[in-house]
Amino acid sequence: MTTEIHKELDSEAIANKNFEILNNELAVKIQVNLSHGSTIANLILFFYSILSLTLFSIFYRRGSLKAIRNRQSEKERIKALEKKSQSQQQILQGLTHERQELFKNIEVLNTKYQTDKEKIKMNEEEMFEEILCLEGQLNTFIELKKTGKTKLMNLNPPYKNMKEGKGLNQGGMNLIFCQSFFQSFIKIL
């Protein structure tokens, strides 16, 4: 039993000693000697080198992929803008060509208008002259008609008989022929 008590005292003393050490702040001092070229120093250097190269390659790949995507999207935008520019150029060329055609049509129509205007003016003058000529002929025919009527009236008495409804002789037939001839002539006028 004394041995047991002694053990307990020893364990109590050890616990007290440990408690005292903890209260006095436990300080652990480790000294490592890493000399240049030692295996541990080379392993640490190798580990950090691999870690930094891995991180660099990850960020480099991300950056290069992003740059490639940006270049492709820029190329696609440039191609789309070039296509749009070409279509706009074609539209512009079409409009320019259409404008030139319209100017040519305007010039042709203007020339045609001027020639038609001159023709109309000439036709108008010719028609006016023809109207004057026809009026002169009409006046001449009216005078001829009047003289023809007076001559008919002054002709033989058989014409008077014919007007009165009396019988006709040989001279009366010539008169009827002359009268029908002048009536058809007057109708023509």
URCOR-V963168 format. One line per field, one symbol per residue. ss: DSSP state (@ for helix, = for strand, . for the rest). phi: phi as a letter, one per 40 degrees, with the letter a starting at -180 (. if undefined). psi: psi as a letter, one per 20 degrees, with the letter a starting at -180 (. if undefined). A space follows every 50 residues. Layout:
ss->???
phi->???
psi->???
This chain:
ss->.@@@@@@@@@@@@@@@@@@@@@@...............@@@@@@@@@@@@ @@@@@@@@@@@@@@@@@@@@@@@@@@@@@@@@@@@@@@@@@@@@@@@@@@ @@@@@@@@@@@@@@@@@@@@@@@@@@@@@@@@@@@@@@@@@@@@@@@@@@ @@@...@@@@@@@@.....@@@@@@@@@@@@@@@@@@@.
phi->.cccccccccccccccccccccccgcbbbbbbbbccgcccccccdccccc cccccccccccdcccccccccccccccccccccccccccccccccccccc cccccccccccccccccccccccccccccccccccccccccccccccccc cccccdcdccccccgccbbcccccccccccccccccccc
psi->hhhghhhggghghgggghhgghhjoppppppponqpirggghggggghgg gghggghghgggghgggggggghggggggghggggghhgggggghgghgg ghgggggghgggggghgggggghggghghhggghgghghghgghgghhgh hhhiaqhhhhhhhijrqqaghhghggggghghghhhhh.
